[in-house]
Amino acid sequence: MADQIGVLGEATTATAATTTVYTCPAAKAARVKIMWSGLSHASTGTGDLTLTVNGINVAVVLNITAARYVHSNSTLMVNPETAAAPTGATALLTVAPAPFEYFLSAGDTVTYTVATLTMQALNVQVVGTEIDV
């Protein structure tokens, strides 16, 4: 198979569950970053979101309040929650791949877990390069 570059995996499940975004295929290796954006739950109370790479928590967002936007940007895996949707007007309001790179081997996974309350919207993408090994 050919090498790939770009969005290698994407998931939009916003319900309280664990979702796999990307699994590195057999005979492949990948160098990836994570880009994500979400709108928290609509009810009262708080919810949590955890992003993991091969079972290791790489970002944990606890106690997200209702109707708040959270996302990655070019300097942070988790931009502080805001009442305004990302607009691109400033660096902090621009959704972009977080700066951290992860090196994956065949079978390694990128997942996320929405806990306690279902989010209104969520999009998590794994971007990068996948090569034959």
ZAGUDO-106500 format. One record per atom (N, C-alpha, C): residue number from 1; atom name; x, y, z. Coordinates in Angstrom, 1 decimal, padded with zeros to 4 digits. Layout:
N
node num->NUM atome->CA px->X py->Y pz->Z
...
This chain:
133
node num->1 atome->N px->000.8 py->-001.2 pz->000.0
node num->1 atome->CA px->000.0 py->000.0 pz->000.0
node num->1 atome->C px->000.9 py->001.2 pz->000.0
node num->2 atome->N px->000.3 py->002.3 pz->-000.4
node num->2 atome->CA px->001.0 py->003.6 pz->-000.5
node num->2 atome->C px->001.1 py->004.3 pz->000.9
node num->3 atome->N px->002.1 py->005.1 pz->001.1
node num->3 atome->CA px->002.1 py->006.0 pz->002.2
node num->3 atome->C px->001.0 py->007.0 pz->002.2
node num->4 atome->N px->000.6 py->007.5 pz->003.3
node num->4 atome->CA px->-000.5 py->008.5 pz->003.4
node num->4 atome->C px->-000.1 py->009.7 pz->004.2
node num->5 atome->N px->-000.6 py->010.9 pz->003.8
node num->5 atome->CA px->-000.4 py->012.1 pz->004.6
node num->5 atome->C px->-001.7 py->012.8 pz->004.7
node num->6 atome->N px->-002.0 py->013.4 pz->005.8
node num->6 atome->CA px->-003.3 py->014.1 pz->006.0
node num->6 atome->C px->-004.1 py->013.6 pz->007.2
node num->7 atome->N px->-005.4 py->013.6 pz->007.0
node num->7 atome->CA px->-006.2 py->013.1 pz->008.1
node num->7 atome->C px->-006.3 py->011.6 pz->008.0
node num->8 atome->N px->-005.7 py->011.0 pz->009.1
node num->8 atome->CA px->-005.6 py->009.5 pz->009.1
node num->8 atome->C px->-006.8 py->008.8 pz->009.8
node num->9 atome->N px->-007.5 py->009.6 pz->010.6
node num->9 atome->CA px->-008.6 py->009.1 pz->011.3
node num->9 atome->C px->-009.5 py->010.2 pz->011.9
node num->10 atome->N px->-010.8 py->010.0 pz->012.0
node num->10 atome->CA px->-011.7 py->011.0 pz->012.4
node num->10 atome->C px->-012.9 py->010.4 pz->013.1
node num->11 atome->N px->-013.3 py->011.0 pz->014.2
node num->11 atome->CA px->-014.5 py->010.5 pz->014.9
node num->11 atome->C px->-015.3 py->011.7 pz->015.4
node num->12 atome->N px->-016.6 py->011.5 pz->015.5
node num->12 atome->CA px->-017.5 py->012.6 pz->015.9
node num->12 atome->C px->-018.5 py->012.1 pz->016.9
node num->13 atome->N px->-018.3 py->011.0 pz->017.5
node num->13 atome->CA px->-019.2 py->010.4 pz->018.5
node num->13 atome->C px->-019.1 py->011.3 pz->019.8
node num->14 atome->N px->-020.2 py->011.9 pz->020.2
node num->14 atome->CA px->-020.2 py->012.8 pz->021.3
node num->14 atome->C px->-020.9 py->012.2 pz->022.6
node num->15 atome->N px->-021.4 py->011.0 pz->022.5
node num->15 atome->CA px->-022.0 py->010.4 pz->023.6
node num->15 atome->C px->-021.0 py->009.9 pz->024.6
node num->16 atome->N px->-021.5 py->009.7 pz->025.9
node num->16 atome->CA px->-020.6 py->009.3 pz->026.9
node num->16 atome->C px->-020.2 py->007.9 pz->026.7
node num->17 atome->N px->-018.9 py->007.7 pz->026.2
node num->17 atome->CA px->-018.4 py->006.4 pz->025.8
node num->17 atome->C px->-016.9 py->006.6 pz->025.4
node num->18 atome->N px->-016.2 py->005.5 pz->025.2
node num->18 atome->CA px->-014.9 py->005.6 pz->024.6
node num->18 atome->C px->-014.9 py->005.3 pz->023.1
node num->19 atome->N px->-014.3 py->006.1 pz->022.3
node num->19 atome->CA px->-014.3 py->006.0 pz->020.9
node num->19 atome->C px->-012.9 py->005.9 pz->020.3
node num->20 atome->N px->-012.6 py->005.0 pz->019.4
node num->20 atome->CA px->-011.3 py->004.9 pz->018.8
node num->20 atome->C px->-011.4 py->005.8 pz->017.5
node num->21 atome->N px->-010.4 py->006.7 pz->017.5
node num->21 atome->CA px->-010.2 py->007.6 pz->016.3
node num->21 atome->C px->-009.4 py->007.0 pz->015.2
node num->22 atome->N px->-008.3 py->006.4 pz->015.7
node num->22 atome->CA px->-007.3 py->005.8 pz->014.7
node num->22 atome->C px->-006.6 py->004.6 pz->015.3
node num->23 atome->N px->-006.4 py->003.6 pz->014.5
node num->23 atome->CA px->-005.6 py->002.5 pz->014.8
node num->23 atome->C px->-004.5 py->002.3 pz->013.7
node num->24 atome->N px->-003.3 py->002.3 pz->014.1
node num->24 atome->CA px->-002.2 py->002.2 pz->013.1
node num->24 atome->C px->-002.3 py->000.8 pz->012.5
node num->25 atome->N px->-002.4 py->000.7 pz->011.2
node num->25 atome->CA px->-002.6 py->-000.6 pz->010.5
node num->25 atome->C px->-001.3 py->-001.5 pz->010.6
node num->26 atome->N px->-001.5 py->-002.8 pz->010.3
node num->26 atome->CA px->-000.4 py->-003.7 pz->010.3
node num->26 atome->C px->000.6 py->-003.3 pz->009.2
node num->27 atome->N px->001.8 py->-003.5 pz->009.4
node num->27 atome->CA px->002.9 py->-003.2 pz->008.4
node num->27 atome->C px->003.0 py->-001.7 pz->008.2
node num->28 atome->N px->002.5 py->-000.9 pz->009.1
node num->28 atome->CA px->002.6 py->000.6 pz->009.0
node num->28 atome->C px->003.2 py->001.2 pz->010.3
node num->29 atome->N px->003.7 py->002.4 pz->010.2
node num->29 atome->CA px->004.1 py->003.2 pz->011.3
node num->29 atome->C px->003.5 py->004.6 pz->011.0
node num->30 atome->N px->003.3 py->005.4 pz->012.0
node num->30 atome->CA px->002.7 py->006.7 pz->011.8
node num->30 atome->C px->003.3 py->007.7 pz->012.8
node num->31 atome->N px->003.4 py->009.0 pz->012.3
node num->31 atome->CA px->003.8 py->010.1 pz->013.0
node num->31 atome->C px->002.6 py->011.1 pz->013.0
node num->32 atome->N px->002.0 py->011.3 pz->014.2
node num->32 atome->CA px->000.7 py->012.0 pz->014.1
node num->32 atome->C px->000.6 py->013.1 pz->015.2
node num->33 atome->N px->-000.3 py->014.0 pz->014.9
node num->33 atome->CA px->-000.8 py->015.0 pz->015.9
node num->33 atome->C px->-002.3 py->014.8 pz->016.1
node num->34 atome->N px->-002.8 py->015.4 pz->017.1
node num->34 atome->CA px->-004.2 py->015.4 pz->017.4
node num->34 atome->C px->-004.8 py->016.8 pz->017.2
node num->35 atome->N px->-005.9 py->016.9 pz->016.5
node num->35 atome->CA px->-006.7 py->018.1 pz->016.4
node num->35 atome->C px->-008.1 py->017.8 pz->016.8
node num->36 atome->N px->-008.7 py->018.7 pz->017.6
node num->36 atome->CA px->-010.1 py->018.4 pz->018.0
node num->36 atome->C px->-010.8 py->019.7 pz->018.4
node num->37 atome->N px->-012.1 py->019.6 pz->018.4
node num->37 atome->CA px->-013.0 py->020.7 pz->018.8
node num->37 atome->C px->-014.3 py->020.1 pz->019.3
node num->38 atome->N px->-014.8 py->020.7 pz->020.4
node num->38 atome->CA px->-016.1 py->020.2 pz->020.9
node num->38 atome->C px->-016.9 py->021.3 pz->021.6
node num->39 atome->N px->-018.2 py->021.0 pz->021.7
node num->39 atome->CA px->-019.1 py->021.9 pz->022.4
node num->39 atome->C px->-019.7 py->021.0 pz->023.6
node num->40 atome->N px->-019.5 py->021.4 pz->024.8
node num->40 atome->CA px->-019.9 py->020.6 pz->025.9
node num->40 atome->C px->-021.4 py->020.4 pz->026.0
node num->41 atome->N px->-021.8 py->019.7 pz->027.0
node num->41 atome->CA px->-023.2 py->019.3 pz->027.1
node num->41 atome->C px->-024.1 py->020.5 pz->027.3
node num->42 atome->N px->-025.4 py->020.3 pz->027.2
node num->42 atome->CA px->-026.3 py->021.5 pz->027.3
node num->42 atome->C px->-027.0 py->021.6 pz->028.7
node num->43 atome->N px->-026.9 py->020.5 pz->029.5
node num->43 atome->CA px->-027.5 py->020.5 pz->030.8
node num->43 atome->C px->-026.7 py->021.1 pz->031.9
node num->44 atome->N px->-027.2 py->021.2 pz->033.1
node num->44 atome->CA px->-026.4 py->021.7 pz->034.2
node num->44 atome->C px->-025.5 py->020.5 pz->034.6
node num->45 atome->N px->-024.5 py->020.8 pz->035.4
node num->45 atome->CA px->-023.5 py->019.8 pz->035.8
node num->45 atome->C px->-022.3 py->020.0 pz->035.0
node num->46 atome->N px->-021.4 py->019.0 pz->035.2
node num->46 atome->CA px->-020.1 py->019.1 pz->034.4
node num->46 atome->C px->-019.8 py->017.7 pz->033.8
node num->47 atome->N px->-019.0 py->017.8 pz->032.7
node num->47 atome->CA px->-018.6 py->016.6 pz->032.0
node num->47 atome->C px->-017.1 py->016.6 pz->031.8
node num->48 atome->N px->-016.6 py->015.4 pz->031.5
node num->48 atome->CA px->-015.1 py->015.2 pz->031.3
node num->48 atome->C px->-014.8 py->014.7 pz->029.9
node num->49 atome->N px->-013.6 py->015.0 pz->029.5
node num->49 atome->CA px->-013.1 py->014.4 pz->028.2
node num->49 atome->C px->-011.6 py->014.0 pz->028.4
node num->50 atome->N px->-011.3 py->012.8 pz->028.0
node num->50 atome->CA px->-009.9 py->012.3 pz->028.1
node num->50 atome->C px->-009.5 py->011.8 pz->026.7
node num->51 atome->N px->-008.3 py->012.3 pz->026.2
node num->51 atome->CA px->-007.7 py->011.9 pz->025.0
node num->51 atome->C px->-006.5 py->011.0 pz->025.4
node num->52 atome->N px->-006.4 py->009.8 pz->024.7
node num->52 atome->CA px->-005.4 py->008.9 pz->025.0
node num->52 atome->C px->-004.6 py->008.4 pz->023.7
node num->53 atome->N px->-003.4 py->008.2 pz->023.9
node num->53 atome->CA px->-002.5 py->007.6 pz->022.8
node num->53 atome->C px->-002.0 py->006.3 pz->023.3
node num->54 atome->N px->-002.4 py->005.2 pz->022.7
node num->54 atome->CA px->-002.0 py->003.9 pz->023.1
node num->54 atome->C px->-002.1 py->003.6 pz->024.6
node num->55 atome->N px->-003.3 py->004.1 pz->025.1
node num->55 atome->CA px->-003.6 py->003.8 pz->026.5
node num->55 atome->C px->-003.0 py->004.8 pz->027.5
node num->56 atome->N px->-002.3 py->005.8 pz->027.1
node num->56 atome->CA px->-001.7 py->006.8 pz->027.9
node num->56 atome->C px->-002.5 py->008.1 pz->027.8
node num->57 atome->N px->-003.0 py->008.6 pz->028.9
node num->57 atome->CA px->-003.7 py->009.9 pz->028.9
node num->57 atome->C px->-002.8 py->011.0 pz->028.4
node num->58 atome->N px->-003.1 py->011.7 pz->027.3
node num->58 atome->CA px->-002.3 py->012.8 pz->026.9
node num->58 atome->C px->-003.0 py->014.1 pz->027.1
node num->59 atome->N px->-004.3 py->014.1 pz->027.4
node num->59 atome->CA px->-005.0 py->015.3 pz->027.8
node num->59 atome->C px->-006.3 py->014.9 pz->028.5
node num->60 atome->N px->-006.5 py->015.5 pz->029.7
node num->60 atome->CA px->-007.7 py->015.3 pz->030.5
node num->60 atome->C px->-008.3 py->016.6 pz->030.8
node num->61 atome->N px->-009.6 py->016.8 pz->030.3
node num->61 atome->CA px->-010.3 py->018.0 pz->030.6
node num->61 atome->C px->-011.4 py->017.6 pz->031.5
node num->62 atome->N px->-011.3 py->018.1 pz->032.8
node num->62 atome->CA px->-012.3 py->017.8 pz->033.8
node num->62 atome->C px->-013.3 py->018.9 pz->034.0
node num->63 atome->N px->-014.5 py->018.6 pz->034.4
node num->63 atome->CA px->-015.5 py->019.6 pz->034.9
node num->63 atome->C px->-015.8 py->020.6 pz->033.8
node num->64 atome->N px->-016.0 py->020.2 pz->032.6
node num->64 atome->CA px->-016.4 py->021.2 pz->031.5
node num->64 atome->C px->-017.8 py->021.6 pz->031.8
node num->65 atome->N px->-018.0 py->022.9 pz->031.9
node num->65 atome->CA px->-019.3 py->023.4 pz->032.2
node num->65 atome->C px->-020.2 py->023.4 pz->031.0
node num->66 atome->N px->-021.5 py->023.6 pz->031.2
node num->66 atome->CA px->-022.5 py->023.5 pz->030.1
node num->66 atome->C px->-022.2 py->024.6 pz->029.1
node num->67 atome->N px->-022.5 py->024.2 pz->027.8
node num->67 atome->CA px->-022.5 py->025.1 pz->026.7
node num->67 atome->C px->-021.1 py->025.9 pz->026.5
node num->68 atome->N px->-020.0 py->025.2 pz->026.7
node num->68 atome->CA px->-018.7 py->025.8 pz->026.6
node num->68 atome->C px->-017.9 py->025.1 pz->025.4
node num->69 atome->N px->-017.1 py->025.9 pz->024.7
node num->69 atome->CA px->-016.3 py->025.3 pz->023.6
node num->69 atome->C px->-014.9 py->025.0 pz->024.1
node num->70 atome->N px->-014.4 py->023.9 pz->023.7
node num->70 atome->CA px->-013.1 py->023.4 pz->024.0
node num->70 atome->C px->-012.4 py->022.9 pz->022.8
node num->71 atome->N px->-011.1 py->023.1 pz->022.6
node num->71 atome->CA px->-010.5 py->022.7 pz->021.4
node num->71 atome->C px->-008.9 py->022.7 pz->021.5
node num->72 atome->N px->-008.3 py->022.1 pz->020.5
node num->72 atome->CA px->-006.8 py->022.2 pz->020.5
node num->72 atome->C px->-006.4 py->023.4 pz->019.6
node num->73 atome->N px->-005.2 py->023.9 pz->019.8
node num->73 atome->CA px->-004.7 py->025.0 pz->018.9
node num->73 atome->C px->-003.2 py->024.7 pz->018.7
node num->74 atome->N px->-002.5 py->025.6 pz->018.0
node num->74 atome->CA px->-001.1 py->025.3 pz->017.6
node num->74 atome->C px->-000.2 py->025.4 pz->018.8
node num->75 atome->N px->-000.6 py->025.8 pz->020.0
node num->75 atome->CA px->000.3 py->025.8 pz->021.1
node num->75 atome->C px->-000.2 py->025.0 pz->022.3
node num->76 atome->N px->-001.5 py->024.6 pz->022.3
node num->76 atome->CA px->-002.0 py->023.9 pz->023.4
node num->76 atome->C px->-002.8 py->022.7 pz->023.0
node num->77 atome->N px->-002.7 py->021.6 pz->023.7
node num->77 atome->CA px->-003.6 py->020.4 pz->023.5
node num->77 atome->C px->-005.0 py->020.7 pz->023.9
node num->78 atome->N px->-005.2 py->021.5 pz->025.0
node num->78 atome->CA px->-006.5 py->021.9 pz->025.4
node num->78 atome->C px->-006.5 py->023.4 pz->025.7
node num->79 atome->N px->-007.2 py->024.1 pz->024.8
node num->79 atome->CA px->-007.4 py->025.6 pz->024.9
node num->79 atome->C px->-008.4 py->025.8 pz->026.1
node num->80 atome->N px->-008.2 py->026.8 pz->026.9
node num->80 atome->CA px->-009.2 py->027.0 pz->028.0
node num->80 atome->C px->-010.6 py->027.1 pz->027.4
node num->81 atome->N px->-011.6 py->026.6 pz->028.1
node num->81 atome->CA px->-013.0 py->026.6 pz->027.6
node num->81 atome->C px->-013.4 py->028.0 pz->027.5
node num->82 atome->N px->-014.3 py->028.3 pz->026.5
node num->82 atome->CA px->-014.8 py->029.6 pz->026.2
node num->82 atome->C px->-016.3 py->029.5 pz->025.9
node num->83 atome->N px->-017.0 py->030.7 pz->026.0
node num->83 atome->CA px->-018.4 py->030.7 pz->025.7
node num->83 atome->C px->-018.5 py->030.9 pz->024.2
node num->84 atome->N px->-017.5 py->031.4 pz->023.5
node num->84 atome->CA px->-017.5 py->031.7 pz->022.1
node num->84 atome->C px->-016.9 py->030.5 pz->021.3
node num->85 atome->N px->-017.5 py->030.2 pz->020.1
node num->85 atome->CA px->-017.0 py->029.2 pz->019.3
node num->85 atome->C px->-015.7 py->029.6 pz->018.7
node num->86 atome->N px->-014.8 py->028.7 pz->018.3
node num->86 atome->CA px->-013.6 py->029.1 pz->017.6
node num->86 atome->C px->-013.9 py->029.8 pz->016.3
node num->87 atome->N px->-013.3 py->031.0 pz->016.1
node num->87 atome->CA px->-013.6 py->031.8 pz->014.9
node num->87 atome->C px->-012.3 py->031.9 pz->014.0
node num->88 atome->N px->-011.2 py->031.6 pz->014.6
node num->88 atome->CA px->-009.9 py->031.9 pz->013.8
node num->88 atome->C px->-009.5 py->033.3 pz->014.0
node num->89 atome->N px->-010.2 py->034.2 pz->014.7
node num->89 atome->CA px->-009.8 py->035.6 pz->014.9
node num->89 atome->C px->-008.5 py->035.8 pz->015.6
node num->90 atome->N px->-008.1 py->034.9 pz->016.5
node num->90 atome->CA px->-006.9 py->034.9 pz->017.3
node num->90 atome->C px->-006.3 py->033.5 pz->017.3
node num->91 atome->N px->-005.1 py->033.4 pz->017.7
node num->91 atome->CA px->-004.4 py->032.1 pz->017.8
node num->91 atome->C px->-005.2 py->031.2 pz->018.8
node num->92 atome->N px->-005.7 py->031.8 pz->019.9
node num->92 atome->CA px->-006.4 py->031.0 pz->020.9
node num->92 atome->C px->-007.8 py->030.5 pz->020.4
node num->93 atome->N px->-008.3 py->031.3 pz->019.4
node num->93 atome->CA px->-009.6 py->030.9 pz->018.9
node num->93 atome->C px->-009.6 py->030.2 pz->017.5
node num->94 atome->N px->-008.4 py->029.6 pz->017.3
node num->94 atome->CA px->-008.2 py->028.9 pz->016.0
node num->94 atome->C px->-008.0 py->027.4 pz->016.3
node num->95 atome->N px->-008.8 py->026.5 pz->015.8
node num->95 atome->CA px->-008.6 py->025.1 pz->015.9
node num->95 atome->C px->-007.5 py->024.7 pz->015.0
node num->96 atome->N px->-006.5 py->024.0 pz->015.6
node num->96 atome->CA px->-005.3 py->023.5 pz->014.8
node num->96 atome->C px->-004.8 py->022.3 pz->015.5
node num->97 atome->N px->-004.0 py->021.5 pz->014.8
node num->97 atome->CA px->-003.3 py->020.4 pz->015.5
node num->97 atome->C px->-002.5 py->020.9 pz->016.6
node num->98 atome->N px->-002.6 py->020.2 pz->017.7
node num->98 atome->CA px->-001.7 py->020.5 pz->018.9
node num->98 atome->C px->-000.3 py->020.2 pz->018.5
node num->99 atome->N px->000.7 py->020.9 pz->019.2
node num->99 atome->CA px->002.1 py->020.8 pz->018.8
node num->99 atome->C px->002.7 py->019.5 pz->019.1
node num->100 atome->N px->002.1 py->018.6 pz->019.9
node num->100 atome->CA px->002.8 py->017.4 pz->020.3
node num->100 atome->C px->002.7 py->016.3 pz->019.2
node num->101 atome->N px->003.8 py->015.6 pz->019.0
node num->101 atome->CA px->003.8 py->014.5 pz->018.0
node num->101 atome->C px->003.9 py->013.2 pz->018.7
node num->102 atome->N px->003.2 py->012.2 pz->018.1
node num->102 atome->CA px->003.2 py->010.8 pz->018.6
node num->102 atome->C px->003.6 py->009.9 pz->017.6
node num->103 atome->N px->004.4 py->008.9 pz->017.9
node num->103 atome->CA px->005.0 py->007.9 pz->017.0
node num->103 atome->C px->004.3 py->006.6 pz->017.3
node num->104 atome->N px->003.6 py->006.1 pz->016.3
node num->104 atome->CA px->002.8 py->004.9 pz->016.5
node num->104 atome->C px->003.3 py->003.7 pz->015.6
node num->105 atome->N px->003.2 py->002.5 pz->016.2
node num->105 atome->CA px->003.5 py->001.3 pz->015.5
node num->105 atome->C px->002.2 py->000.6 pz->015.2
node num->106 atome->N px->002.3 py->-000.5 pz->014.4
node num->106 atome->CA px->001.1 py->-001.3 pz->014.1
node num->106 atome->C px->000.3 py->-001.7 pz->015.4
node num->107 atome->N px->-001.0 py->-001.4 pz->015.4
node num->107 atome->CA px->-001.8 py->-001.7 pz->016.5
node num->107 atome->C px->-002.0 py->-000.6 pz->017.5
node num->108 atome->N px->-001.2 py->000.4 pz->017.5
node num->108 atome->CA px->-001.3 py->001.5 pz->018.5
node num->108 atome->C px->-002.6 py->002.3 pz->018.1
node num->109 atome->N px->-003.2 py->002.9 pz->019.2
node num->109 atome->CA px->-004.5 py->003.5 pz->019.0
node num->109 atome->C px->-004.5 py->005.0 pz->019.5
node num->110 atome->N px->-005.4 py->005.8 pz->019.0
node num->110 atome->CA px->-005.7 py->007.1 pz->019.5
node num->110 atome->C px->-007.2 py->007.0 pz->019.8
node num->111 atome->N px->-007.6 py->007.3 pz->021.1
node num->111 atome->CA px->-009.0 py->007.2 pz->021.5
node num->111 atome->C px->-009.3 py->008.4 pz->022.3
node num->112 atome->N px->-010.6 py->008.6 pz->022.6
node num->112 atome->CA px->-011.1 py->009.6 pz->023.5
node num->112 atome->C px->-012.3 py->009.0 pz->024.3
node num->113 atome->N px->-012.4 py->009.5 pz->025.5
node num->113 atome->CA px->-013.5 py->009.1 pz->026.3
node num->113 atome->C px->-014.3 py->010.4 pz->026.8
node num->114 atome->N px->-015.6 py->010.4 pz->026.5
node num->114 atome->CA px->-016.5 py->011.4 pz->027.0
node num->114 atome->C px->-017.1 py->010.8 pz->028.2
node num->115 atome->N px->-017.0 py->011.5 pz->029.4
node num->115 atome->CA px->-017.5 py->010.9 pz->030.6
node num->115 atome->C px->-018.6 py->011.8 pz->031.2
node num->116 atome->N px->-019.5 py->011.2 pz->031.9
node num->116 atome->CA px->-020.6 py->011.8 pz->032.7
node num->116 atome->C px->-021.7 py->012.3 pz->031.8
node num->117 atome->N px->-021.5 py->013.3 pz->031.0
node num->117 atome->CA px->-022.5 py->013.9 pz->030.2
node num->117 atome->C px->-022.2 py->013.9 pz->028.7
node num->118 atome->N px->-023.1 py->013.6 pz->027.8
node num->118 atome->CA px->-022.9 py->013.6 pz->026.4
node num->118 atome->C px->-022.7 py->015.1 pz->026.0
node num->119 atome->N px->-021.7 py->015.3 pz->025.1
node num->119 atome->CA px->-021.4 py->016.6 pz->024.5
node num->119 atome->C px->-022.4 py->016.9 pz->023.4
node num->120 atome->N px->-022.6 py->018.2 pz->023.1
node num->120 atome->CA px->-023.4 py->018.6 pz->022.0
node num->120 atome->C px->-022.8 py->018.3 pz->020.7
node num->121 atome->N px->-021.5 py->018.5 pz->020.6
node num->121 atome->CA px->-020.7 py->018.2 pz->019.4
node num->121 atome->C px->-019.3 py->017.9 pz->019.7
node num->122 atome->N px->-018.7 py->017.1 pz->018.9
node num->122 atome->CA px->-017.3 py->016.8 pz->019.1
node num->122 atome->C px->-016.7 py->016.2 pz->017.8
node num->123 atome->N px->-015.5 py->016.7 pz->017.4
node num->123 atome->CA px->-014.8 py->016.2 pz->016.3
node num->123 atome->C px->-013.3 py->016.0 pz->016.7
node num->124 atome->N px->-012.8 py->014.8 pz->016.6
node num->124 atome->CA px->-011.4 py->014.5 pz->016.9
node num->124 atome->C px->-010.8 py->014.0 pz->015.7
node num->125 atome->N px->-009.7 py->014.5 pz->015.2
node num->125 atome->CA px->-009.0 py->014.1 pz->014.1
node num->125 atome->C px->-007.5 py->013.7 pz->014.4
node num->126 atome->N px->-007.0 py->012.7 pz->013.8
node num->126 atome->CA px->-005.6 py->012.3 pz->013.9
node num->126 atome->C px->-005.0 py->012.7 pz->012.5
node num->127 atome->N px->-004.1 py->013.6 pz->012.5
node num->127 atome->CA px->-003.4 py->014.1 pz->011.3
node num->127 atome->C px->-002.0 py->013.7 pz->011.3
node num->128 atome->N px->-001.4 py->013.4 pz->010.1
node num->128 atome->CA px->000.0 py->013.2 pz->010.1
node num->128 atome->C px->000.4 py->012.3 pz->008.9
node num->129 atome->N px->001.4 py->011.5 pz->009.1
node num->129 atome->CA px->001.9 py->010.7 pz->008.0
node num->129 atome->C px->002.0 py->009.2 pz->008.4
node num->130 atome->N px->001.5 py->008.4 pz->007.5
node num->130 atome->CA px->001.5 py->006.9 pz->007.7
node num->130 atome->C px->002.4 py->006.3 pz->006.7
node num->131 atome->N px->003.4 py->005.5 pz->007.1
node num->131 atome->CA px->004.3 py->004.9 pz->006.1
node num->131 atome->C px->004.3 py->003.4 pz->006.2
node num->132 atome->N px->004.7 py->002.7 pz->005.1
node num->132 atome->CA px->005.0 py->001.3 pz->005.1
node num->132 atome->C px->006.2 py->001.0 pz->005.9
node num->133 atome->N px->006.2 py->-000.1 pz->006.6
node num->133 atome->CA px->007.4 py->-000.6 pz->007.3
node num->133 atome->C px->007.7 py->-002.0 pz->007.0
